[in-house]
Amino acid sequence: MRKNVAIENDFTREDTWRIFRIMSEFVDGFETLSRAGKAVSIFGSSRFKPGNKYYKMAEETAYLLAKEGYAVITGSGPAIMEAANKGAKRAKGHSIGLNIQIPLEQEANKYVDTLLDFRYFFVRKVMFVKYAKAFVIMPGGYGTLDEFFEAINLIQTQRIQKFPVIMMGSEYWKGMIGWLKSTVLKSGAISREDLNLFTVVDKPKDVVGVIKKFYRKQARKKSA
């Protein structure tokens, strides 16, 4: 059988070429987000409609955060992401979207001011963590859970410094938190202190309060 010489000699199809694509995504992300100042990353479902109570909660939370001077970072998509970008824009804050290229093409919502496109999930996840002063975990599915558990795992293993990881909607999350306590903690897979790596709140103003309290405490430690 005759080999396709053109494909065989095309080094852009080889794994080594991916290194340059990955590097370019890191460089673009670092250069753009380093100018954003302090920011908060907000995660949540891409399936909730604008009338959903969690959509409204996300919008108000982002609005209050932007009023406090935080840029708001989302995955740039619809539903919770759109709500958060909308809230930030309504407060005249900096609204950032980190879009991901997936087979089911995701278009950035219209409230994003600064948009970055990523091919690689792991590069995008670095950007969410590196430039965020806090994570806000709204109700969501697998993607939201992935961001939540990776963040608290990085903190637990001391790969990153502790920062506020805030879950919104106690009713939505109570089953999972109950399972963490009754099964994961009880079996010894985590310690009781690991349950303190995140905070659960129900009101947008409480998100701001948790973040302020955390950084006031940090400032007192540094000045002591």
Contacts in CASP RR format, 6 or more apart in sequence:
PFRMAT RR
TARGET T0000
AUTHOR 0000-0000-0000
METHOD contacts of the structure
MODEL  1
MRKNVAIENDFTREDTWRIFRIMSEFVDGFETLSRAGKAVSIFGSSRFKP
GNKYYKMAEETAYLLAKEGYAVITGSGPAIMEAANKGAKRAKGHSIGLNI
QIPLEQEANKYVDTLLDFRYFFVRKVMFVKYAKAFVIMPGGYGTLDEFFE
AINLIQTQRIQKFPVIMMGSEYWKGMIGWLKSTVLKSGAISREDLNLFTV
VDKPKDVVGVIKKFYRKQARKKSA
7 13 0 8 1.000
11 17 0 8 1.000
21 119 0 8 1.000
21 120 0 8 1.000
22 120 0 8 1.000
22 123 0 8 1.000
25 118 0 8 1.000
25 119 0 8 1.000
25 120 0 8 1.000
25 123 0 8 1.000
25 124 0 8 1.000
26 123 0 8 1.000
26 126 0 8 1.000
28 116 0 8 1.000
29 116 0 8 1.000
29 123 0 8 1.000
29 127 0 8 1.000
30 130 0 8 1.000
32 114 0 8 1.000
32 116 0 8 1.000
33 39 0 8 1.000
33 73 0 8 1.000
33 96 0 8 1.000
33 116 0 8 1.000
33 127 0 8 1.000
33 130 0 8 1.000
33 131 0 8 1.000
34 131 0 8 1.000
36 71 0 8 1.000
36 73 0 8 1.000
36 94 0 8 1.000
36 96 0 8 1.000
36 114 0 8 1.000
36 131 0 8 1.000
37 71 0 8 1.000
37 94 0 8 1.000
37 131 0 8 1.000
38 69 0 8 1.000
38 70 0 8 1.000
38 71 0 8 1.000
38 133 0 8 1.000
39 70 0 8 1.000
39 71 0 8 1.000
39 72 0 8 1.000
39 73 0 8 1.000
39 94 0 8 1.000
39 96 0 8 1.000
39 131 0 8 1.000
39 132 0 8 1.000
39 133 0 8 1.000
40 65 0 8 1.000
40 70 0 8 1.000
40 71 0 8 1.000
40 72 0 8 1.000
40 73 0 8 1.000
40 132 0 8 1.000
40 133 0 8 1.000
40 134 0 8 1.000
40 135 0 8 1.000
40 136 0 8 1.000
40 211 0 8 1.000
41 73 0 8 1.000
41 74 0 8 1.000
41 128 0 8 1.000
41 129 0 8 1.000
41 131 0 8 1.000
41 132 0 8 1.000
41 134 0 8 1.000
41 135 0 8 1.000
41 136 0 8 1.000
41 147 0 8 1.000
42 58 0 8 1.000
42 61 0 8 1.000
42 62 0 8 1.000
42 72 0 8 1.000
42 73 0 8 1.000
42 74 0 8 1.000
42 80 0 8 1.000
42 81 0 8 1.000
42 84 0 8 1.000
42 135 0 8 1.000
42 136 0 8 1.000
42 138 0 8 1.000
43 74 0 8 1.000
43 75 0 8 1.000
43 80 0 8 1.000
43 128 0 8 1.000
43 135 0 8 1.000
43 136 0 8 1.000
43 137 0 8 1.000
43 138 0 8 1.000
43 140 0 8 1.000
43 143 0 8 1.000
43 144 0 8 1.000
43 147 0 8 1.000
43 148 0 8 1.000
44 54 0 8 1.000
44 58 0 8 1.000
44 79 0 8 1.000
44 80 0 8 1.000
44 81 0 8 1.000
44 137 0 8 1.000
44 138 0 8 1.000
44 139 0 8 1.000
44 140 0 8 1.000
44 141 0 8 1.000
44 144 0 8 1.000
45 54 0 8 1.000
45 79 0 8 1.000
45 80 0 8 1.000
45 138 0 8 1.000
45 139 0 8 1.000
45 140 0 8 1.000
45 141 0 8 1.000
45 144 0 8 1.000
46 77 0 8 1.000
46 78 0 8 1.000
46 79 0 8 1.000
46 80 0 8 1.000
46 81 0 8 1.000
46 106 0 8 1.000
47 79 0 8 1.000
48 54 0 8 1.000
48 55 0 8 1.000
48 79 0 8 1.000
48 80 0 8 1.000
48 139 0 8 1.000
49 55 0 8 1.000
49 79 0 8 1.000
50 82 0 8 1.000
50 83 0 8 1.000
52 79 0 8 1.000
54 80 0 8 1.000
54 138 0 8 1.000
54 139 0 8 1.000
54 168 0 8 1.000
54 169 0 8 1.000
54 172 0 8 1.000
55 79 0 8 1.000
55 80 0 8 1.000
55 82 0 8 1.000
55 83 0 8 1.000
56 83 0 8 1.000
57 138 0 8 1.000
57 168 0 8 1.000
57 169 0 8 1.000
57 204 0 8 1.000
58 80 0 8 1.000
58 83 0 8 1.000
58 84 0 8 1.000
58 138 0 8 1.000
58 168 0 8 1.000
59 83 0 8 1.000
59 84 0 8 1.000
59 86 0 8 1.000
59 87 0 8 1.000
59 90 0 8 1.000
60 87 0 8 1.000
60 204 0 8 1.000
61 84 0 8 1.000
61 136 0 8 1.000
61 138 0 8 1.000
61 168 0 8 1.000
61 204 0 8 1.000
61 207 0 8 1.000
62 72 0 8 1.000
62 83 0 8 1.000
62 84 0 8 1.000
62 85 0 8 1.000
62 86 0 8 1.000
62 87 0 8 1.000
62 88 0 8 1.000
62 91 0 8 1.000
63 87 0 8 1.000
63 88 0 8 1.000
63 90 0 8 1.000
63 91 0 8 1.000
63 204 0 8 1.000
64 91 0 8 1.000
64 204 0 8 1.000
64 205 0 8 1.000
64 207 0 8 1.000
64 208 0 8 1.000
65 72 0 8 1.000
65 88 0 8 1.000
65 136 0 8 1.000
65 207 0 8 1.000
65 208 0 8 1.000
65 211 0 8 1.000
66 72 0 8 1.000
66 87 0 8 1.000
66 88 0 8 1.000
66 90 0 8 1.000
66 91 0 8 1.000
66 92 0 8 1.000
66 93 0 8 1.000
66 94 0 8 1.000
66 95 0 8 1.000
67 91 0 8 1.000
68 208 0 8 1.000
68 211 0 8 1.000
68 212 0 8 1.000
69 93 0 8 1.000
70 133 0 8 1.000
71 88 0 8 1.000
71 93 0 8 1.000
71 94 0 8 1.000
71 95 0 8 1.000
71 96 0 8 1.000
72 84 0 8 1.000
72 85 0 8 1.000
72 87 0 8 1.000
72 88 0 8 1.000
72 93 0 8 1.000
72 94 0 8 1.000
72 95 0 8 1.000
72 96 0 8 1.000
73 96 0 8 1.000
73 97 0 8 1.000
73 98 0 8 1.000
73 127 0 8 1.000
73 128 0 8 1.000
73 131 0 8 1.000
73 132 0 8 1.000
74 80 0 8 1.000
74 81 0 8 1.000
74 82 0 8 1.000
74 84 0 8 1.000
74 85 0 8 1.000
74 96 0 8 1.000
74 97 0 8 1.000
74 98 0 8 1.000
74 112 0 8 1.000
75 81 0 8 1.000
75 97 0 8 1.000
75 98 0 8 1.000
75 99 0 8 1.000
75 100 0 8 1.000
75 124 0 8 1.000
76 85 0 8 1.000
76 97 0 8 1.000
76 98 0 8 1.000
76 99 0 8 1.000
76 106 0 8 1.000
76 108 0 8 1.000
76 109 0 8 1.000
76 112 0 8 1.000
76 115 0 8 1.000
77 97 0 8 1.000
77 99 0 8 1.000
77 106 0 8 1.000
77 107 0 8 1.000
77 108 0 8 1.000
77 109 0 8 1.000
78 109 0 8 1.000
80 138 0 8 1.000
80 139 0 8 1.000
80 140 0 8 1.000
81 97 0 8 1.000
81 109 0 8 1.000
82 109 0 8 1.000
82 111 0 8 1.000
84 136 0 8 1.000
84 138 0 8 1.000
85 95 0 8 1.000
85 96 0 8 1.000
85 97 0 8 1.000
85 109 0 8 1.000
85 111 0 8 1.000
85 112 0 8 1.000
86 95 0 8 1.000
86 109 0 8 1.000
86 111 0 8 1.000
87 95 0 8 1.000
87 111 0 8 1.000
88 94 0 8 1.000
88 95 0 8 1.000
88 111 0 8 1.000
89 95 0 8 1.000
89 111 0 8 1.000
89 113 0 8 1.000
94 113 0 8 1.000
94 114 0 8 1.000
95 111 0 8 1.000
95 112 0 8 1.000
95 113 0 8 1.000
95 114 0 8 1.000
96 112 0 8 1.000
96 113 0 8 1.000
96 114 0 8 1.000
96 115 0 8 1.000
96 116 0 8 1.000
97 108 0 8 1.000
97 112 0 8 1.000
97 114 0 8 1.000
97 115 0 8 1.000
97 116 0 8 1.000
98 116 0 8 1.000
98 118 0 8 1.000
98 124 0 8 1.000
98 127 0 8 1.000
98 128 0 8 1.000
99 106 0 8 1.000
99 108 0 8 1.000
99 115 0 8 1.000
99 116 0 8 1.000
99 117 0 8 1.000
99 118 0 8 1.000
100 106 0 8 1.000
100 117 0 8 1.000
100 118 0 8 1.000
100 119 0 8 1.000
100 121 0 8 1.000
100 124 0 8 1.000
101 117 0 8 1.000
101 118 0 8 1.000
101 119 0 8 1.000
108 115 0 8 1.000
116 127 0 8 1.000
118 124 0 8 1.000
118 127 0 8 1.000
125 147 0 8 1.000
125 150 0 8 1.000
128 135 0 8 1.000
128 147 0 8 1.000
129 151 0 8 1.000
129 154 0 8 1.000
129 160 0 8 1.000
132 163 0 8 1.000
133 163 0 8 1.000
133 164 0 8 1.000
133 211 0 8 1.000
133 215 0 8 1.000
134 163 0 8 1.000
134 164 0 8 1.000
134 165 0 8 1.000
134 166 0 8 1.000
134 207 0 8 1.000
134 210 0 8 1.000
134 211 0 8 1.000
134 214 0 8 1.000
135 147 0 8 1.000
135 148 0 8 1.000
135 151 0 8 1.000
135 163 0 8 1.000
135 164 0 8 1.000
135 165 0 8 1.000
135 166 0 8 1.000
136 166 0 8 1.000
136 168 0 8 1.000
136 207 0 8 1.000
137 144 0 8 1.000
137 147 0 8 1.000
137 148 0 8 1.000
137 165 0 8 1.000
137 166 0 8 1.000
137 167 0 8 1.000
137 168 0 8 1.000
137 198 0 8 1.000
138 144 0 8 1.000
138 168 0 8 1.000
138 169 0 8 1.000
139 168 0 8 1.000
139 169 0 8 1.000
139 172 0 8 1.000
139 173 0 8 1.000
140 172 0 8 1.000
148 165 0 8 1.000
148 167 0 8 1.000
148 198 0 8 1.000
151 165 0 8 1.000
152 165 0 8 1.000
152 194 0 8 1.000
152 197 0 8 1.000
152 198 0 8 1.000
154 160 0 8 1.000
155 161 0 8 1.000
155 162 0 8 1.000
155 163 0 8 1.000
155 165 0 8 1.000
155 197 0 8 1.000
156 190 0 8 1.000
156 194 0 8 1.000
156 197 0 8 1.000
162 197 0 8 1.000
163 214 0 8 1.000
164 199 0 8 1.000
164 210 0 8 1.000
164 211 0 8 1.000
164 214 0 8 1.000
165 197 0 8 1.000
165 198 0 8 1.000
165 199 0 8 1.000
166 198 0 8 1.000
166 199 0 8 1.000
166 200 0 8 1.000
166 201 0 8 1.000
166 207 0 8 1.000
166 210 0 8 1.000
166 211 0 8 1.000
167 173 0 8 1.000
167 198 0 8 1.000
167 199 0 8 1.000
167 200 0 8 1.000
167 201 0 8 1.000
168 200 0 8 1.000
168 201 0 8 1.000
168 202 0 8 1.000
168 204 0 8 1.000
168 207 0 8 1.000
169 200 0 8 1.000
169 201 0 8 1.000
169 202 0 8 1.000
170 200 0 8 1.000
170 201 0 8 1.000
170 202 0 8 1.000
173 200 0 8 1.000
177 200 0 8 1.000
180 190 0 8 1.000
180 195 0 8 1.000
181 195 0 8 1.000
184 190 0 8 1.000
185 191 0 8 1.000
185 192 0 8 1.000
185 194 0 8 1.000
185 195 0 8 1.000
199 210 0 8 1.000
201 207 0 8 1.000
201 210 0 8 1.000
END
